[in-house]
């Protein structure tokens, strides 16, 4: 296998693995901050004891996840110098700025106040201690913002000039206010709320079922987690809808690939399923919902959406010969997997809310047994969503400026990449086993009672 393909596989594996932890960090940090705010404002002595233990409980789960996110995130930095040196040379002036700001303004903020939060329980006032976890949550989400500023430039370059064969920043404000940033960041933020909340629901279900002493406490937390998750799910669906509408102007090829829409149509249908024939530029069969794609993009029964074949011709005229069509089959089915997982999570969360608010949820033991096994749903949705975002711009690494094939390091050998690919994958699998075992063991042994520690 050639170095380019292996480098893409290595980056894809390490990035998806890292992205398993990012949404949990974004969502669980805010969830923990809300719990501590509840604790600070609680007037009941017994309630305060339980809430403090719950804050430490979910804070510990956050710490386990945060540690994994940091370890796997550091590897991402080295990719740009080792596997993608031509990208670093061409894009370093622009890509380096948000990465540096991410470290200086976000990572230092969250790591500093996370340390204070861990060791400051008996040294700070309750309100100051609570402020620390809110600053951690703010720093975590600010970190995501700067990373997505960099990624948004790769999707839709703005505020740059080409000098001596390199892209250089000409307008920092344009970089930060890139219209792509709002769609990506809002979608990632709400995905974090959904993931953190859904994970909390699963943990609560397990504790309600298996830990009688802690049952009452986790019923209360489940009520908060259901509302939190519903806000996240509705937000991620709404932000995804509006971002898809922007794609009609910002990246129409990616939009058309979602639906395997080969020809320009008005009105454009939504394909429920399709037999995609990329070689011939058509679908061999499809089940369509008339007008639906136009409704989704234009909020109207009618509205033109350009097809893949027409966009391919336009791109060839602009950039020269070549194949500018992404992995349509992968995009098509990944999009439906993401939507399906999100819709299933919405139904599960809604039903759980009905049970926990209007009945004795302990009476529904089968449902409580099922919920922990549904934990992979948000991680599946997040992973395929990330694939859609990255694969949809191919063959470009920076749309219109540099192709992925031009970005790989010129002196890499296949053997070198195989060595690190196997090494990273093996180490990551080992870390995953350790992290899951540590988290599950902690969940099982921790009791939330009115007794003082």
N, C-alpha and C positions, 0 to 999 in steps of 0.2 A: 504494500500500500504506500502511496506517495505521501510526502511530508505534509502537504496541504490538507489532505483528507484526515490524516492522523491528528494534526494540530486542531482541526475543527472538532473531531471527536473528543479530544482531551479537554478542550475548552467547554464543550457542551456538557460533558459529564461533571466536571468540577463546578461549573456554573449552576447547573440544575441542583446539584447536591447542596451547594451553598444557599441556593434560593429556597430550599426546604425550610431553613431556619430564619430567613429574613422576615417573612410575613408574621411568624410567631413572635419575633422580637418586637415588631411594630405594634401588634395587637395586644400582646400580653403585658407589655410595659404600661400601656394606657389602662388596661384592665386592673393591674396591680395598683396603679395610682388611684383609680376610682375606689378600690377596696380600702386603701389607707385613708382616703378622704372620708369615707363612710365611718371608719374607725375613729378618726379624730372628732367627728361630729356626733358620735353616738353618746347618748346620755345614760344608758344602762351599764352598770358595772359588769354584770355577767356578759352582756353583749359585747362590751369592749374587750374582755378577755378573749372571747371567741374570735372577734374580728381581727385582733392583733395576730392571733395564731394563723388565721386565714391569709392575712397579708404576707406573713413569713412563708406560708405554704406555697402560695402562687408565686411569690418572689423567688423562692428556691427553684421552682420549675423554670422561671424566666432566666435565672442565672445559668442553669444547665444549658438551656437553649442559646443564650447569649455567648457562652464560652465556645460552643460549637460553631456559631456564626462567625466569631472572630477568627478562629483557627482556619476555617475553610475559606474565609474572605481574604486572608493574607496571601494565599496561593494565587488568587486572581491577579494581584499586582505583578507577580513575577512572569505571568504569561506574556504580558505586553513586551517585556524586554527579551524574553527567551524565544518564544514561538512566533511573535508578531512584531519583530523589530522594525520592519518596513512601515507598519502602521504607526509605531511609536515615533519613528523619524518624521513621517509625514504629518501626523496629527498631534504630536506631543505638546506643541504650544497651546493648543485648545483643550485637548483632553486632560492635560496635566493640571490645569487651573481648578476645575471643579473637584478633582480628586484631592488636590492639596487642601482646598477649602473644606472638603468632607473630613479630612483628618484634623485640621486646625480648629474648626468651629463646631463640629458634631461629635466625632469620636472622642476627642479630649474631654468634651463636655460630659458626654454620657459615662465615660469610664471614670472620670474624676468623681462625679456625684454618685455613681453606683458604689464606689468604694466607701464614700461617706455614708451612704444609705445602709450598707452592709454592717459597718462597724459603729454607726452612730446611734443605735437604738437607745442606749442609756446615757448618751452624751449630748444630745440635742433635744430641744423642745419638740413636742409632737408636731406642731405646725411646720417647724423648720425641717424636721425629718420628712414630713409629707411632701414639702416643697422639693426635696432632693429627688424623690422618685418621679415627680412631675418633670423635673429637669432632665432626668434620664430618658423619660418617654419623649420629651421634646427633642433631645439630642439624637435619639434613635431615628425618629421620623425626619429630622433635618438631614441626617446622614443619607437616608433614602432619597431625599430631594436632590442633593448634589450629585449622587450617582446617576439619577435619572436626567439631570441637566446634561451630563456628559452623553448619556445614551440617546437623548432626544436630538442632539446634534448629529449623531450618526444616522438617525432616521430622517431628519429634516434640517440640513445645515443652514445656519443663519449667522450673521455677524462675523464673517471671516473674509480674508483675502488670500490669494495665492501669491507667494513671494519665494523666488528661487526654488521652485518645485515643492514647496511646503505650504500647508494651510496655517495661517497665523490669525490670531484673534484681532478683529478690528472694532468690535463693539460688544463689550461684556454684558451690557444691559440687554441687548438683543439675544445673547446666548441664554440668559436667565429667563427672559420673557418669551422664549420660543413657544409658539402655540402648542407644540407637541408636548411640552413639559406638563402643562395642566392636566391633559388627558391621561398621560402615563402616571403622574404622581397621585392624582385623585383615585385612579383605579388601584394603584398599589396600596395606598393608605386604607381604603375600604376593604381590600382583600386581606390586609393585616388584621383589621377589626373582625372580619368574618372568621379568619383562621384561629386567632386567639380565643374568640368567643366560643367557637365550635369545639375547640380543644378543651376549654373550661367546662362545657356541657358534658363532654365525654367523661372527664375526670370526676365531675359531680355525680354522674350516673353510677360510676363504679363505686364511689364512696357511699352513696345512698344505699346501694344494694349490699355491700360487703362490710360496712363499718357502722354498726348500730349506734355506737357512742357518738359518732360524728354526723349522724344522719341529718339532724335538724339544721346544723350549720350549713351543710352542703345543699340542702333544699333551698335555703335562703340565697345562697350564691348562685344556684341554678336559675333562679328567677331573674337575677341581674344579668347572668350570662345569656339568657334567651333574648332579652331586650337588646343587649349589646350586639349579639350576633345578627339579629334582625336589622338593626341599623346598618351594620356592615354589609349585609347581603343586598339590601335595597340600594345602598350607596354604590356598591360595586357594579350592580346592574345598570343603575342610572348613569354612572360615570363611563362605563363601557359603551353604553348606547350613544352618548354624546361624543365620545372619542371616535367611535366608528363613523359618525356623521362627518367629523373633521377629516377623516381619512379620504373621503371622497375628493377633497382638494389637495391634501398634503401627501398622500400616498395611495393613489387609486388602484395601483397594481396589487397592493396588499389587500385592499378591500375586495376587489374582484376575486382574488384567490380564496378568501373566506368562503365564497359561495360557488366556486368553480364556474363563474359566469364568463364564458368564453367570448360571447358576442355582445356588443353594446345593445341595450334594450331599454325601452320606455313604453309601458311600465316594466320593471324588472321583477321576476318572481324569486321566491325563496325556495331553494332546493333542500328538501328534507333529507333525501339520500340521493346519491349520484354515482354512476359508474364512470370514473374519470379516466379519460384517454388523453394523456398529455402529449403523446407522440403526434396524434392527429389534431390536437387542439379542440377537443369536443368531449361531451359526455355521451357514453354509449347508451345510458338510460338514466332517468331521473324522475323523482316524484316531486312535483312543484306545487307551491302555494302561490297562486297568481297575485300580483301587485305587492306582495309582502316585503320584498327587498326594497322597493321604492318607498314604501311606508316607513320602513326602518331608517332609511337614510335621509329622506326628504320630508317625512311627516305628511305625506300626501300619497294618494293612490297612483299618482303619475309623477315621474321624475326620472331623467336619464341617468343610467349608471354605465360607465364605459367598460367594455369587456376586455378580457386578457389579450385576445388577438390584436385588437386595435391598439391597445396600450403597448404591446410588443413592437408594432410597426412604428408608433410614435417615438419610442425609446431608441430604436435603431436609427431613425433619422437624426436624432439629437446626439447620440453618443457613438454611433458606428455599429458595425455588424456584431452579432453576439446573441446569446440567449438570455433575456432579462426576465424570464418567467421563474418565480420561486417554486418550491415544492408544493404544487397545488393540492395533491392528494393529502399530504401531511397537514397542510393548513386547513383544508376542508374538514377533516375528521377531528383534528385537534380543537377547532372552534366548537364543534358540536359536543365534544367531550367536555369542554369547559362549561358550556351552557347547560349541558345535562347534569353535570356535577353540582353546579350552582343552583339549578332548579330543584334538585333532590335535597340539597342542604336547606333550601328555603322551606320546603314541605316538612322536613324532619324537625326543623327549629320551631315552625309554627305549631305542629302537633305536640312537641315537647312543652311549648308554652301553654297550650290548652290544658295539658295534664298537670303541670306543676302549679298553675295558678287556680285551676277550678276543681281539682280533685286531689286525692292522696296519691301522689305519683308512686309511692312504694307499693301500691296495690298492682302496679303494672310492671311486674318483675321481668317479663319477656322483653318489654321495650327498654328497660334499663340494661338488660344484658346485651341488647343489640347495639345501643349507642356507642360504646367504646370501639366496637368493630367497624364503625362508620367513620372513625377518625381520619383515615386516608383521604376522604373525599376532598377537603380543601387543599390538601397537598397535591392531589392529582390535578385539580383545577388550576392551581398556581403554576405547576410545572408546564402544563400544555399551554397556558396563557403566556408564559415566558417564551416558549418555543414559537408561538405565533408572532410575538413581537420581534424576535430575532430572525427567524427564518423568513418572515415576510418581506424583508428588505434585500434578500439575496437576489442576484450575485454580488451586491454591494456590501462592503463593510461600512463605508460612509456613502450614502446615496448620492450618486452623481459625481463623486470626487475620487473614490478609490474602491476598486473591486477587492473582494476577499482574497482572490488568487494573487493579487499584487502586494498584499499586506504581510504575507508569511515571511519568516526569516529565511534568507537565501542560503545559509550555511548549515541548515538542519539536516540530519540524516534520519531515516525511518527508524533505525535501531535506537537512537537516542530518545525519540518520542515514545516508542514502545516501552522502553525502560521506565520512563516517568509515568506514562499512562497506566501501566500495570501497578506501579508502586503507589501512585495516588489513589487508584481505585481500591486496592487492597487495604491501605491505611484508612481510607474513608469508611469502608465497610466495617472495619474493626472499631473505629470511633463511633459509628452508628450503633453498633451492638452495645458498647460500653455506655453510651448516653441513654439509650432506651432502658437498659437494665438499671442504671442509676436512678432514672426518673421513676420507673415502675416500683422499684424497691422503696424509694422515698414515699411515694403515694400510699403504698400498702402499710407502711409502718407508722405513719404520722396520724395522730388522733387529734381532733379538735373538740375539746371539752371546756367546761367552765373552770377546771382546776388550773391553778397557777403552776408554771413550769418550775 
